């Protein structure tokens, strides 16, 4: 964690698309009347999605006005949660887990790959395709080391394979998510070792 | 009473109401609890942890500010365990707090410094780098040194809860939490200076006062503010003869412990543009002269024309000055007196209830419906507005507004623009009338904007009519309120500084001056007039600042400001309060009443008092209710019988006085700080495109 500030270059304005407005109204309807401000997190999240993975300052203001709450209150929420990116991110936004289990399994080598292919943290490649950020535990320690790219987990990575994924994504190729070895989900490597058959099974 | 809860604090038994916090119970029992984030006028945050106490059978120390008492609780505030717990908290707080007390403006009046004396350990175990935080812009009044911030969030809570302008917040989290405004915009609240007092450390300090003085070298004088008609209690700090700063004093029935920015930061205006010697205009140019020379010139001018003399008193005049001028005028045989320089049609005879804020500021807390007529209390009396907001926050407080629909920091139903809506309500029509009627203790506030027009008296009559119709006035509740904007006004009306038998009112005096019937006009600090209408009359200006009046004057006599004299001012409630002398008037300047006493002798009409006590005795004869300092006298009920209405209600809308909040009087207009605030406020209005604040 470090001090997070809104980005220097900001778009002039922001407003929800028609679909997002009706979506937002549905979210607000989940809360009692007069408590519309409770919908702040889903709305900011939707705004971040619409804006291309980051939350511009006009979007924070727009959501605050949408929810009839002070701008400052929305800014507090947006800066509190690290899931809100205050600066532009790449089309494929890599969140690299650096917490102990992943670190023990070689997260540092993945970081080196990021530096090599993308550059320093929080910088977007010139083509706008990639950016990366080290984050705390993403809860997939069994498949360490792992990264999250946009909404998907990429697990059981090696430095070589991770580099290939990044380069494929850069080229616009489709990369299947999940464990990157032959392993299925979080089963043991090489297949199941217990519970191979269930009693009474054929 | 049986519903009280018994609590034992360090062996002292106290009985407190259920729901009281442990901290409050401890105070009741006389045990002092250290605190940073807790403040009795703000919501409870419970984040500084300094107020830890032990509760018997509890697993660990508890934050006493946030924990309600339970029956038969045994609280320990003095044991070694408690001391150790607080020392632990203090050590954590000091980890990231810079040790820059020698260059910190809070030094000497810092909560952290004081409490570190009691709970600090003598050496630091912290080896790493302290955190550093970028300073934030908060405008021309509040200076920030954010590295010193201990994140108590008092300022955030004040802005949101009391000021009603939620513009301060905490961004980031944990170690990186920072207090700021949205994108570092300047504070826009008229009460923003209070965050300086609230800040327990030196993170938010006074920008204009920065590095000018230390608290222990200042002489502190407890006095009264005159920037608005609230009569806020203040403390004026002086070094030598110079006012260094102004701070609020607590008065639960008036300003609680808040102060408007104008009252707090106007002090630099006391030292600039001052008139320090009598002046006479010779061939168009003002020339400094001696007192006797100035008096001689006036005496020659007045000879034979005594009854064609008029006197107008301004917004900052004290009761003593007005009384002396009134007596002088009556000895000269002139009936032309006027204390309502804004032209407000306030009734000049008899019934005080017709022009006072009868409910009383503190009793706003008990009201249950409010109608505001032609007033913007946020600009005219920011501290009183905070009181209204406090009542609104408590809930079930419908507020209606007739006049301009402006942001008052609380929502109000806009009922209409002008007198026709008022007349309609007074005749018992409209949904808001039924709200008022249903309410047990409804109140209305009528502002000067509704009265300072030709049909002002008719508006006042309609308002009194409405008050009577909706049962606002009864034996135990008086909901009829006039909100004044000038500190001098109520005293002026009380002592009858109004047209005497056959005298002209403001309009008459100005018309007379234009036509040449009124030969001489005395202006007692009256600067907010249309000076061009004084025509060729001979103008004697008694005042403090080189403002509009002095520019027009033929003779200028230098007077004393509110910080330079002991004088009585009466606030909008009718509460007489006395200012104390904190500094001396500059140069030749004298107290107003002494000037008129000396002048009277030269004119051969010697006033019968040689000291201020005799003058006050004379004043209390005229207005006995001024004698009881800081007391409210029941003014009775407002009534329409004494009003002689000449102009019927017109349907022009009530337009709030467009005067700049930061420029309402000569002292404020001489202040650089106020000018800066005004520029900021104007810039805000342009960017918001509302044109209503400010």
Interface residues (C-beta under 8 A of the other chain):
Chain A: X1 X2 X3 X4 X6 X57 X70 X71 X72 X73 X75 X76 X79 X80
Chain B: X160 X166 X167 X168 X169 X170 X171 X172 X173 X174 X175 X176 X178 X181 X182 X183
